[in-house]
Structure formats: structure tokens, C-alpha cells
């Protein structure tokens, strides 16, 4: 598989939220408006790419040769947690409004199953280091695309005549399901 296929597959075909149903908590919680969705998407992109850049060599050059693969989950979560702390410190200093609006969801990046899934996927798929970074970028941008799509749709829903029994969470889940079904159309994009 070439780099373009890896990227498109991660970005659209196997979209981490809409096709694999991972990271649904920030998908619902941070898609209330486009600014929050963009901030969360950028934070997750940063952490995903750096986590992949750190965990791939750790696995290939330390855990695997020393037969410590059983520590993979622990090591990967520690790396992700450290990177999230860097993002928190940075946002607190440079963008306090965004930091405040993200609330608990920023700390939840540490336990974001999408980021951990990426670190496992690159190992199990046997990607090279560069392929791993392309895959991580595709997943992260697919995550941000999903957030921004739902944020835009939610803005339209707020001004739409939604029946009373569907207002709030029900229409949100119906919308997310329809969005997910629309993404199945990308399944034949890359052979």
C-alpha cells in the first residue's frame, strides 16, 4: 500500500469515529461548535502524531528486541499521557479561552481510545516509521473532519424545526448515525 492509500484509508475509508466508532465521547462532547471542534481536532492531531513518532521506535528498538512486548499498553499510555500534559501546559499559557472551553475533554485525550488505537494499528499493520506517521496524520485529520462535520450539522439543527421528542440527544445520535452511513460510501475508494 502506498502512502496516499494509507492516508485516504485512515482519513475516510476507516474513519476512526464514523467507521470504527472509537473516540465517541469527544465526538459528541466537543462538536457543539466549530471552534471547540477545531481546537480538539488540533490537540488530538498533535498528540496522535507525536505519540506515533515516539511509540513506534520504542516498540521496534526497545520493547521488541528485549522481549518486553507485554509492557506495550503501559508504555504507550504513559507516552500519550505525557504528551497530553504538554498540550495542556501549552494551551493554558497560549489559549486560555480554548483551554477553559475544552474542560474535561482535554484531559480525556489521555484515555482517548483513538490515539491508543493508532499506536497499536501501526505496529500490527507492520508500517514503517514514515508510513506510521502518514497513517497517524490521516486518522487525526479524519477525527477532526468528523468533529467539524458534526459541529456544522449541529449548528443547522439548532435553527431547524425538530420535533420536540427528537430535540437534544436523540436528533444528535440520529445525525451521527446518518453521517456514519454516508461514510460507508467511501469503502470502495482504495483497492
N, C-alpha and C positions, 0 to 999 in steps of 0.2 A: 504494500500500500504506500503510495507516495504521500508527501506532506500535505498537499491540497486535499486529498481524500481523507486523511486523518483529521484535518481541521474541519472540513464540511461534515464529516460523520459526527464529530464531537459537538459541533455548533448547532446543527439542525436535525440530523437523522436520529441520533441518540441523545437528544437534548436532555440534560441531566434532570431538569424539572418536569418538562412536559411529556417525556417519553420514558424516563426511568423512575420518575416520581420520588426523587430524592430532594432534600432541602425545601420541603413544602412549608415549613414554619416561616422562614424569611420570605418565601414567595408570597404568602398571604399577608404576613405582618408588615412587610416593607414596601408593598406595592400600592399604598394608599395615595401617593402622589409621585410624580416623576423625579423630583429632587431626591427624595428618600431612596427611590429605586436606583437612581444613578449612583448615589453615594454608597449604597450597599453593594451594588454591582462592581464598582471600582475597588472597594475594600476586598471583596471576595476574589476579584481578579488578581490583585496584588498578592494576597495570601496564597492563592492556588498556584500561581506560577512560582513563587519563591519556595513554597512547600515542596513542589515537584523538583525544583532545582537542588534542594537540599536533601530530600529523602532518596532520590534515585541513586546518587553516589554513595550515600550512607548504606543503602541496601546492597548495591553491587560491590563495593570495595571494603565494607566492614562486616555487615551482618551475614552476608552470604559466604564469604571466604572463612569467617570464623565460626560458621555453623550456629549463628545466633538469630536465625530467621524467626524463631519463636518470639523474639522481642520486637518484631516488626510493628505491631499495633501500638505498643507502648512508646517506642521511639518516634513513630510518625505523629502520634497525638502530642507528644512533648514538643516536637518541632513546630507543629501547627499552632499550639498554644503560645509559644514564644513569639511567633510571627504576628499573631493577633495582638499580643501586648505591644509590639512595635507600632502596629496600625493605630491602636488605642491612644498611645502616647502622642503620635503624630497628629491625629485628628483633634485631640484635646487641645493641643497647642495652636494648630493652624486653622481649624474649622470648628470652633466650639458649638456653633449652632447645629451643624450636621452631627457632631458628636452627641449633643443632647437629644436630637430628634431620633437618632438610631437606638438610643436606650439600651435595653437588654439584648437587642438583636446583634449589636456589635460584639458583645461578649460571647454570644451563641455561635459566632463564626468558628470558635474553637471546637465546638462539637458539631459543626456543620458536616453532615454525612457526605455532602457532595465533594468537599475538599479531601476528605479521607478516601472517598471512592476513587478520586483521580489518582492519588498516590498508589493505591492498590492496582488500579487499572493499568498504569504504565508498567508496573512490574509483571503483572500476569499476561499482558499483551506482548511482552518482550520488546518494547520500544527502546530505541537508542536514546541517548540523552537529549539530542535535538528533537527527535520525534516526540519525546515525552513533553518537552516544553511547548511544542505546537499543539499537542493534544490538550494540555492544561489550558493554553490560551483559548482554544476552541470551546472547551467546557465552560470556562469562566465567562467568555463573551456570550455563549448560549444562555447561561444563567442570567446575565444582565439583560439580554434580549427578552427573555421570558418575563422578568420583572417589569421592564418598560412597557411591554405589550399589555400586561395586566393593569399596570398603572394608567395607561391611556384609556383602556376599556372602562376601568372603574370611574374615571372622570366623566366619561359619557353616560355611564349608568346613573350617576348622581343626578343628572338632569333629564333622565328618561322616565316615562310613565311605567314604572314597575308595579305590578300588583302588590298589594300590602302583604300578602302571605309569602311573597318571594323576596321582600326587601331585606337587605343586610347579608347575612351569611349564605342563605340559600341561593340567591342570584349570583353571588361570588363563586360558589362552588360549581354552579351550572356553567358559568362563563369559563372557569378554569377547565372544566371537562370539555367544553366545545373547542377551546383553544388547543387542548391536548389532541383532540380528534383531528383538528386541522393539521397538526404537525405530522400525523401519520402519512400525509401526502408526500412528505419528503423521503419516505422509506426507499424508493427506487432511484434516488438521485445519484448515488455512487454504487457501482457494482463491485 
